[in-house]
Amino acid sequence: AYAVYPHAGSWREARTVERAQEMNLPLFPMVIEPRGGELDGSRSFFAVEGDGVVLAAIKRAEDGEGLVLRLVESLGKETKGWVTLPGEIDSAVEIDLLERGIGDAAFEADRLRFAISGHEIKSFLVKLR
């Protein structure tokens, strides 16, 4: 599929990458019967802050221990930001594409902090409490 997205200013100012991802990867909501539990009526499980940063993938680690988060910087500029997760972080490391640790990752409570260069892809292995 394709679309024409008229906008004022540059493609960066118009956040064209984010609009394209929204079109190509739509969310499919479902209504289900309420079940027991402690969750609120609505909740954001992951939130990303950082100009031009896209959370491109969330998956279970290959060894089954933790979650792999893959971030992509889409505007071609260095930025800092964080990802808020659905629970308190126990440990976090930056990893390569084979899920081997390459460095420590900064986190506090349920937030993973990062710095990312233009067009860079970063992956993190996060374990929740």
N, C-alpha and C positions, 0 to 999 in steps of 0.2 A: 504494500500500500504506500501511497505517497500523499502529500498534502502541500498546498501552497500556504505559507504563513506570512502574510503581509505584516510589517511592523515598522515602527519608527526607530531610528538610530541603528547601531551596529547589531550584528547577530549576538554579540556578547550581552549588550544592554537588553536585548529582547529575550534573553535566556532561551534561545532556540534549541539548544541541546536538551534542556529539561522538557520543553514542549514536545519535542520529537519523541523522547522516551515515554512521556505520558500517552502519546498517540499509539506508539508501537507496543507498549506494555501496559494495557489498561488493567485496572483492578476489577475483579468480578465479585461484587458483594453477594452474600447469600443470607437469607433469613433462616434461622434455625430455632428450634424450641429451646427455651431456657433450661439450663442444667445447673445443678448445685455447684457451689464454688464461691470464691472470695473476690473475683474480679468485678470491677465496676461495670456499668452499662456500656461505657466506651473507653477505649484505651489506645494509645499509640505505642506499638511495641518497639519501633526503632524510629529515631528522629536524627537527622543529619543537619548540622550547622557548619557552614563554610561556603563562601561564595564560589559557585561552580562545581562543588563537590557532589558526586553522584554515588550512592551506595549501589554498586552494580551487581553484587552477589552476596547472599547469605547462605551458608551451607554448613552441615555438620562436618567436623574435622574427619579426615580419613581414618584416624585411629579411634573415632567415636568420642573423643574427649574434648568437648568444647565446640565453639562456633567459629567459622572462618568468615570474616567480613572483608569484602574487596571494595575499595574506594577508587574512584577515577576522578581526576581533576579535568574538567571539560572546557575551561575558558583559556587555557594556555598561560596561566599566571600562578605564581606561588601564593599560597594561602594557608591559613591555620583554621582549625575547627575542631568539632567533636561529634561523636555519635553517642546518643543516649540509648541505652539498652533496656530491656524489660526487667532487669534485676541488678542487684549489686555485683560488681565485678570482683572476682577472687584473684585472677591473674590475667595478664595480657602481654603478648609479645608480637613484634612485627615478624612476618614470615615471608619466605619466597614462594613461588608458585608450586613448589613441591612440599610446602608446609614445613620447611626447616626454619628454625629460629634464626633471625639475622640481627635482632636487637630488641632492647626493652621498649615497652610502650607505656606511655603515661596514662594513668587513669585515676579517677577519684569517684568513689561511690558507684553510680551507674553510668558514668560518663568516660568515654575513651577519647583522649586528646591526641591530635596529630598535627603535623605540618606536612604539606605536600607541594611539590613543584608542579609547574605547568605541564599538563598532559601526562602526568605521572600516574601509575597504577600502584597502589599500596594494599597489602593484605595483612590482616591481623588475626591471630588466634586468641580468642577470648574465652575464658572459663568463668561462669557465674557461680555465686555461692549457692 
